[in-house]
Amino acid sequence: MTDPHVTDVASQWLARLEVALAGGDADAAAACFGPECWWRDLVALTWNIRTEEGREAIGRMLRAVLPTARPASFRLVGEAVERDGVVEGWFAFETALGRGQGHLRLKGGLGWTLLTTLAELKGFEEARGETRPRGVEHGVQRGRRSWLEEREAHVAAFGIDEQPQVLIVGGGQGGIALAARLRRLRVPALVIDRLPRPGDAWRRRYRSLCLHDPVWYDHLPYLPFPDHWPVFTPKDRMGDWLEMYTRVMELDYWSSTECRGAVWDDTAGHWRVEVLREGRAIELRPRELVLATGMSGVPKLPAFPGAEAFQGVQLHSSAYTGGQDWAGRRCVVVGSNNSAHDICADLWEHGAEVTMLQRSSTLVVRSETLMNIGWGRLFSEQALKAGITTERADLTLATMPFRLMERLQKAVYEQVASIDADFYARLRAAGFLLDFGDDGTGLSLKYMRRGSGYYIDVGASELIANGSVALRSPVEVTAIGERSVRLSTGEELPADLIVYATGYGPMNEWVERLISPQVARRVGLCWGLGSGTRYDPGPWEGELRNMWKPTAQPGLWFHGGNLQQSRFYSLLLGLQLKARFEGLPTPVYAPPQPGG
Ligand SMILES: Cc1cc2nc3c(=O)[nH]c(=O)nc-3n(C[C@H](O)[C@H](O)[C@H](O)COP(=O)(O)OP(=O)(O)OC[C@H]3O[C@@H](n4cnc5c(N)ncnc54)[C@H](O)[C@@H]3O)c2cc1C
């Protein structure tokens, strides 16, 4: 039941905020907020992705952006609701250049959290619905070219005679989603990927892999999976979907094309990018360079003494394809996160004798529990029935400042611990070291902070709990023998196969590899919130470092993350690139400082 009084409270607050903003009075606007408050702005006012914490920071931000952003026309969309004393509502607004969507939460009549996010640029709206292209001009016309002929002529010239405005290096789901956004925004963009076919990044992974996130979370922009699509997409099917998507969305995509290096030409104001396309060297000169090379791109391979003399097979998890050759053989999997678990389960299914080596604790959460009390509220059939579309679910996630998310997620994981108490007790009894993050904040935050250190259980935990997969924990590998793995406990484990499920290097390693160590230093770390927890050094950033927003290197951008992030943030990055392409003023509030 909605209460009209609650809607009035929200409308009046929004009107008060608008009057302050319209008058350019940053202090009065900040005074609309309570003592504990956050304003999360996604590109709408700041041309940046930022969360301001506290009235002072909000006032500072507004003083800087109001003269150019000129936010106005705030209006509540739908009814506001009240839950646990917090009034919540959605609203729309405009800025000098764009239209946006927002969300407010009020506590005691004062602002608690506010989200403002850019949805479209005025005059540069995506063609859709009534404004869709006709496809054909009826009538008769000599020399008319068909769609196919037009497309072929474009494909032959693009990147050769005509330079792309944006070059996206990496044609995984991230690069593909961004290219689709740019296509709809009419920004000439080219995707390159070194693999032979779109979708190959998924196809090349181990044979048993299925997405760990459910289908409702995984849609690409514009073209959702049909409603018979399985909940957990098998990796080859994901590969095929990406390939089909690339084609039907008419993306400019060069496969078998590797980026070898890129240099920013300050005088010309564009990049000079050396690419090798099917063995042929080509120089591309885009204004904007997006690295969508993935967080799982640079395998981390530990160098253990004696490894070079190992007589069996050893490989990184990224090179593991399946357990078919290992029935009855002794397999050691180094690591205890997602890939390690999936690979142990796959080897066990093939009749191998498997041992997992765990060095430090892992966050494990059962997929079913995650669906019930995690994603389910926003991304599920029930959510759809309750009217929560994918777009609404994405925006709802975005309303939550990360600081507040930390607080709320602790409570969620206390619930998880109690629901699955028996499951965790059995894992502990098997010697498995568990955590819910350094501060008990759970999976999403661990993912945002370090992108690793967890397993979404789809079955392998049972193998560990019942001893089918042997476990050594906590242990370090000290050396590799000719047919064994030596452990810090003094034990020597016989091994025919060693799989290093030891993860991947950080995204900024790509900058060092493809551009230069100097630019990598200038740009600083990618990903992570600056929480000061393990692998996520402070200072607190409040947003993911360098992702989807301007970096300290002109013309350099990062895109990536899971399918939900890729879908949501590709629009925000697309709009930033579109504004620059059209020469709109994009004054960035609090631009990144060299060195991160
Ligand atoms: C085992 C495993 C399970 C996972 N499960 C899920 C899941 O369930 N849901 C989910 O959302 N994510 C999952 N992920 C994470 C997944 O890797 C990322 O979500 C996804 O791949 C990110 O897409 P991306 O486009 O950013 O990167 P990638 O898919 O890694 O694509 C990067 C692309 O860049 C290309 N590339 C790199 N360097 C160059 C170069 N120099 N020149 C040209 N091309 C280059 C690569 O060939 C690759 O195709 C999983 C990852 C692993 C390893």
The ligand as a Tripos MOL2 file, in Angstrom:
@<TRIPOS>MOLECULE
LIG
   53    58     1     0     0
SMALL
NO_CHARGES

@<TRIPOS>ATOM
      1 C1         36.2090  -19.4450  -14.4500 C.3       1 LIG1
      2 C2         35.5280  -18.1430  -14.5480 C.ar      1 LIG1
      3 C3         34.1340  -18.0420  -14.2980 C.ar      1 LIG1
      4 C4         33.4770  -16.8370  -14.4090 C.ar      1 LIG1
      5 N1         32.1320  -16.7480  -14.2000 N.ar      1 LIG1
      6 C5         31.4980  -15.5700  -14.3900 C.ar      1 LIG1
      7 C6         30.0840  -15.4100  -14.2900 C.ar      1 LIG1
      8 O1         29.3890  -16.3240  -13.9690 O.2       1 LIG1
      9 N2         29.5310  -14.2120  -14.5390 N.ar      1 LIG1
     10 C7         30.2730  -13.1500  -14.9060 C.ar      1 LIG1
     11 O2         29.7110  -12.0890  -15.1550 O.2       1 LIG1
     12 N3         31.6080  -13.2660  -14.9750 N.ar      1 LIG1
     13 C8         32.2260  -14.4240  -14.7230 C.ar      1 LIG1
     14 N4         33.5810  -14.5270  -14.8210 N.ar      1 LIG1
     15 C9         34.3380  -13.3550  -14.9790 C.3       1 LIG1
     16 C10        34.5110  -13.1560  -16.4370 C.3       1 LIG1
     17 O3         35.8510  -13.3680  -16.7810 O.3       1 LIG1
     18 C11        34.2210  -11.7820  -16.7120 C.3       1 LIG1
     19 O4         32.9410  -11.4300  -16.2420 O.3       1 LIG1
     20 C12        34.2050  -11.5260  -18.1750 C.3       1 LIG1
     21 O5         34.9890  -12.3920  -18.9020 O.3       1 LIG1
     22 C13        34.6120  -10.1180  -18.3000 C.3       1 LIG1
     23 O6         34.4370   -9.7440  -19.6170 O.3       1 LIG1
     24 P1         35.4740   -8.7840  -20.2510 P.3       1 LIG1
     25 O7         34.9520   -8.4790  -21.5970 O.co2     1 LIG1
     26 O8         35.7470   -7.6540  -19.3280 O.co2     1 LIG1
     27 O9         36.8070   -9.6350  -20.3010 O.3       1 LIG1
     28 P2         37.1560  -10.9760  -21.1000 P.3       1 LIG1
     29 O10        35.9710  -11.8430  -21.2930 O.co2     1 LIG1
     30 O11        38.3360  -11.5420  -20.3740 O.co2     1 LIG1
     31 O12        37.5820  -10.4340  -22.5250 O.3       1 LIG1
     32 C14        38.7790   -9.7540  -22.7300 C.3       1 LIG1
     33 C15        39.1430   -9.9310  -24.1670 C.3       1 LIG1
     34 O13        40.2870   -9.1450  -24.4340 O.3       1 LIG1
     35 C16        41.0540   -9.8000  -25.4250 C.3       1 LIG1
     36 N5         42.4050   -9.2510  -25.3960 N.ar      1 LIG1
     37 C17        43.2490   -9.2030  -24.3500 C.ar      1 LIG1
     38 N6         44.4020   -8.6090  -24.7180 N.ar      1 LIG1
     39 C18        44.2680   -8.2550  -26.0040 C.ar      1 LIG1
     40 C19        45.1150   -7.6010  -26.9330 C.ar      1 LIG1
     41 N7         46.3480   -7.1730  -26.6210 N.pl3     1 LIG1
     42 N8         44.6550   -7.3920  -28.1990 N.ar      1 LIG1
     43 C20        43.4250   -7.8240  -28.5510 C.ar      1 LIG1
     44 N9         42.5900   -8.4510  -27.7100 N.ar      1 LIG1
     45 C21        43.0070   -8.6720  -26.4430 C.ar      1 LIG1
     46 C22        40.9600  -11.2570  -25.0260 C.3       1 LIG1
     47 O14        41.2150  -12.1040  -26.1230 O.3       1 LIG1
     48 C23        39.5150  -11.3590  -24.5400 C.3       1 LIG1
     49 O15        38.6490  -11.8290  -25.5320 O.3       1 LIG1
     50 C24        34.2390  -15.7270  -14.7310 C.ar      1 LIG1
     51 C25        35.6170  -15.8250  -14.9720 C.ar      1 LIG1
     52 C26        36.2550  -17.0150  -14.8850 C.ar      1 LIG1
     53 C27        37.7310  -17.0940  -15.1430 C.3       1 LIG1
@<TRIPOS>BOND
     1     1     2 1
     2     2     3 ar
     3     2    52 ar
     4     3     4 ar
     5     4     5 ar
     6     4    50 ar
     7     5     6 ar
     8     6     7 ar
     9     6    13 1
    10     7     8 2
    11     7     9 ar
    12     9    10 ar
    13    10    11 2
    14    10    12 ar
    15    12    13 ar
    16    13    14 ar
    17    14    15 1
    18    14    50 ar
    19    15    16 1
    20    16    17 1
    21    16    18 1
    22    18    19 1
    23    18    20 1
    24    20    21 1
    25    20    22 1
    26    22    23 1
    27    23    24 1
    28    24    25 2
    29    24    26 1
    30    24    27 1
    31    27    28 1
    32    28    29 2
    33    28    30 1
    34    28    31 1
    35    31    32 1
    36    32    33 1
    37    33    34 1
    38    33    48 1
    39    34    35 1
    40    35    36 1
    41    35    46 1
    42    36    37 ar
    43    36    45 ar
    44    37    38 ar
    45    38    39 ar
    46    39    40 ar
    47    39    45 ar
    48    40    41 1
    49    40    42 ar
    50    42    43 ar
    51    43    44 ar
    52    44    45 ar
    53    46    47 1
    54    46    48 1
    55    48    49 1
    56    50    51 ar
    57    51    52 ar
    58    52    53 1
@<TRIPOS>SUBSTRUCTURE
     1 LIG1         1 GROUP 0 **** ****
